[in-house]
Amino acid sequence: MAGIQAYIAKDSPYYARQFIERIFEAAETLEDFPELGRKVPEAEGSDKIRELIFQSYRILYLNQPNHVYILAVIPGSRNLAGMEHKPWAVG
């Protein structure tokens, strides 16, 4: 998230801070509604890997019983299929 904030801050530190706060607010909704996001197509059918779209970003998260783990926040245009190390891969 620091990279996103730094990129936006080049034009406006105020809007960068505000944007990051809004991403956190969007992610906090997952606490009460963990299945709000859609299944991640690149996660090869895993029901536990989901994403919440926020503006032009994908908030990737792992939905576990009683817990939601944010895995990554990436640009929506990024194709995860070709990545060697997926955000949800362990090890």
Secondary structure, 3 states (H helix, E strand, C coil): CHHHHHHHHCCCHHHHHHHHHHHHHHHHHHHCCCCCCEECHHHCCCCCEEEEEECCEEEEEEEECCEEEEEEEEECCCCCCCCCCCCCCCC
